[in-house]
């Protein structure tokens, strides 16, 4: 086995680990909501992540971005982390872990479409068809709880989370000229954490009464999916073609549903299964037209179409 093959194999191992830990975050969020409010959970999770990232920055593993990039990073952190996480977690008070992962799986297609619109290029029929199918699938998932279809207004916050994440990925593009993806992610986590403070003011008092399992799970969310997940993801992208690495993320809804089934005994309904299949087909249709290689040639970095963790 030559060095190139070894690099790709290690990249795929890292991508698989990322897929696993990011998929687990949906069930972990649902479990933690038994003890925390959405704002408290987000603040605790990202507070822990920020402390770890600050330690990595102090020892030189992560470098801070240039001063001129901080105004943009503050805005992106508030959109891509604060708004995204709050919308997702509040939405998950009405959606199951598996259903939320299906909706979030549409981020690559929405991001690709936003990237092309920003470049003022024509959207092909395949992209429009794919986006329409993905939206129909996620709409079915969002409208369904149990075995019936009914309207859940708060669940639609997950759609807002998708838009926030897509805006974050597209508008971070100019920053890649001066910083790597891990640096940008760390800086946006720092600024996004500050945005959670008004929503988690009762967290210190809550920590005294939270059961141990939920507290440990919240710490897991901060350490593993948020920090270790991004480190593994950056490593994978540095060792193998982005088009192959990002293809792993199509499996995220499947893994998320399986983990929720084992952990929470959350059995997917026929609405989740049918909607999830439609959503995945739509995402594949939309994003295979806008592959990472094509987007890169059009000056949109491959990282722009990555699916965020939960």
LOLOZA-948425 format. One record per residue (C-alpha): x, y, z. Coordinates in steps of 0.001 Angstrom, whole numbers, padded with zeros to 6 digits, always signed. Example, Ala and Ser with C-alpha at 12.3 -4.5 7.8 and 13.67 -1.06 7.14 Angstrom:
% residues 2
+012300-004500+007800+013670-001060+007140
END
This chain:
% residues 310
+000000+000000+000000+001541+003329-001073+001433+006606+000853-001484+007959-001163-003619+004896-000474-002695+005087+003206-003741+008742+003354-007093+007989+001722-007741+005018+004005-007047+007117+007112-009274+009851+005679-012169+007431+005241-011719+006151+008810-011843+009761+010050-014900+010486+007882-016636+007387+009255-015936+008470+012827-017270+011935+012010-020413+010425+010532-020949+008320+013644-020463+011090+016225-022404+013702+014260-025264+011234+013796-025303+010518+017534-025807+014193+018376-029507+014134+017428-030368+011397+019924-028119+013075+022502-029970+016383+022100-033348+014665+022518-032090+012911+025647-030674+016133+027157-033919+018027+026559-035408+015922+029344-033343+018018+031797-032302+021226+030015-034099+023967+028140-032871+024464+024542-030928+027606+025480-029302+025975+028504-028268+022927+026515-026773+025010+023700-024825+027206+026132-023427+024245+028069-022495+022332+024937-020759+025215+023203-019251+026533+026410-017466+023203+026866-016443+023172+023195-015094+026737+023436-012956+025880+026469-011407+022916+024645-010813+024945+021485-009228+027741+023532-006843+025166+025012-005962+023918+021510-005430+027519+020431-003159+028183+023416-000861+025278+022482-000804+026264+018804-002914+023484+017313-005466+026068+016134-004480+029560+015010-006742+032564+015397-007914+034211+012162-006649+037647+011075-008130+040657+012865-009891+041936+009746-011946+038722+009523-013480+038953+013007-016459+041208+012117-017557+038680+009484-016875+035756+011847-019004+037322+014572-021957+037582+012197-021362+034094+010817-021025+032652+014317-024340+034170+015355-026039+032823+012223-024278+029477+011746-024063+028480+015406-026328+030552+017665-029356+030823+015371-028799+027386+013841-028548+025545+017153-031420+027380+018837-033736+026771+015876-032693+023120+015662-033033+022380+019382-036333+024250+019787-037599+022428+016700-036526+019124+018226-038926+019708+021112-041548+018708+018521-039543+016539+016110-037924+013184+016815-034152+012812+016546-034444+010805+013324-036866+013244+011726-034647+016233+012587-031636+014528+011013-033607+014026+007792-034487+017726+007589-030897+018783+008328-029676+016419+005583-031004+018926+003019-028288+021445+003962-025948+020336+001105-028564+020917-001594-029731+024261-000174-026099+025354+000234-025255+024393-003345-028234+026344-004660-027359+029419-002567-023760+029214-003774-024858+029189-007403-027327+032038-006847-024578+034082-005223-022428+033495-008312-025449+034525-010430-025353+031320-012447-028371+029573-013906-029859+026705-011924-030406+023577-014002-033635+021607-014045-031990+018772-012152-031071+021070-009267-034564+022543-009093-036145+019077-009289-033814+017720-006601-034478+020623-004274-038226+020238-004783-038122+016506-004023-035959+017073-000939-038317+019767+000320-041351+017531-000232-039675+014745+001721-038699+016945+004636-042147+018553+004658-043688+015100+005016-041304+014320+007879-042027+017634+009599-045798+017291+009307-045842+013795+010715-045739+012744+014340-046829+009258+015250-048782+007813+012340-050844+010847+011401-050168+014069+009516-050789+017268+011419-049336+020774+011582-046478+021421+014036-045490+025121+013791-042436+024909+016077-041040+021999+014045-040608+024360+011099-037797+026046+013023-035647+023170+011768-036138+024543+008246-034856+027896+009505-031846+026034+010910-031181+024586+007449-031222+028074+005932-028931+029455+008668-026411+026672+008113-026472+027115+004345-025902+030867+004635-023015+030188+007006-021302+027785+004598-021691+030020+001539-020773+033363+003103-017671+032022+004847-016124+031429+001428-014008+034641+001220-012400+033812+004584-010746+030660+003180-008189+032857+001413-006592+033633+004795-007662+030823+007161-008289+027088+007061-011709+025537+007787-010775+024475+011324-009702+028019+012234-012950+029445+010892-015021+026804+012693-013265+027485+016003-013686+031260+015713-017365+030952+014822-017894+028599+017788-016308+031185+020100-018588+033962+018858-021634+031702+018629-021181+030669+022262-021499+034292+023390-024834+034453+021571-026213+031619+023717-025653+033457+027019-029003+035360+027067-030833+032059+026462-029045+030124+029200-028920+032489+032174-030410+029826+034463-027773+027236+033550-025569+027655+036682-028530+027006+038992-029768+024161+036776-026436+022288+036910-026927+021552+040618-030126+019586+039957-029500+017947+036579-029315+014129+036685-025857+012715+036006-026711+010910+032722-028087+014069+031072-025144+016143+032317-022618+013643+030967-024477+013527+027648-024371+017328+027379-020618+017228+028046-020338+014533+025364-022060+016858+022903-019516+019577+023601-016435+017349+023480-017137+014706+020846-019497+015898+018067-018548+019573+018348-014750+019419+018824-013563+015911+017933-016033+015728+015042-014689+018876+013400-011078+017780+013963-011781+014426+012271-013674+016139+009465-010834+018583+008752-008336+015700+008814-010457+013694+006340-010779+016625+003929-007011+017147+004032-006236+013521+003106-008798+012558+000448-010885+014123-002346-013690+016227-000895-016252+014646-003244-015615+011205-001730-015430+012417+001860-018671+014409+001712-020498+011424+000193-020314+009782+003633-022759+012382+004918-025610+011049+002796-025777+008221+005335-026217+010541+008324-030044+010280+008557-029811+006481+008442-027218+006402+011241-029112+009001+013279-032344+006990+013071-030517+003780+014004-028843+005400+017032-032140+006937+018178-033802+003530+017786-031197+001787+019970-030694+004591+022515-034154+006141+022848-036299+003260+021552-037476+005779+018947-038998+003685+016173-039246+005558+012844-042790+005987+011567-043762+005378+007974-043849+009158+007496-040222+009486+008588-039127+006589+006394-041028+007780+003297-040059+011410+003771-036451+010498+004506-036159+008467+001309-037581+011361-000716-035248+013845+000982-032124+011759+000320-033079+011247-003345-033609+014998-003689-030301+015877-002037-028417+013449-004283-030110+014850-007408-029310+018435-006449-025754+017959-005214-024494+015579-007902-024910+018451-010341-022937+020690-007965-020140+018319-006927-017355+019703-004745-014960+019622-007707-017323+021672-009857-018013+024140-007063-014293+024520-006458-013693+025425-010112-016379+028049-009671-014532+029444-006642-016847+027919-004046-014852+025791-001566-015783+022150-001109-016378+022700+002600-019396+024827+001643-021538+021781+000922-020733+019856+004089-023561+018904+006384-023171+020272+009880-023448+018127+012943-026628+018289+014973
END
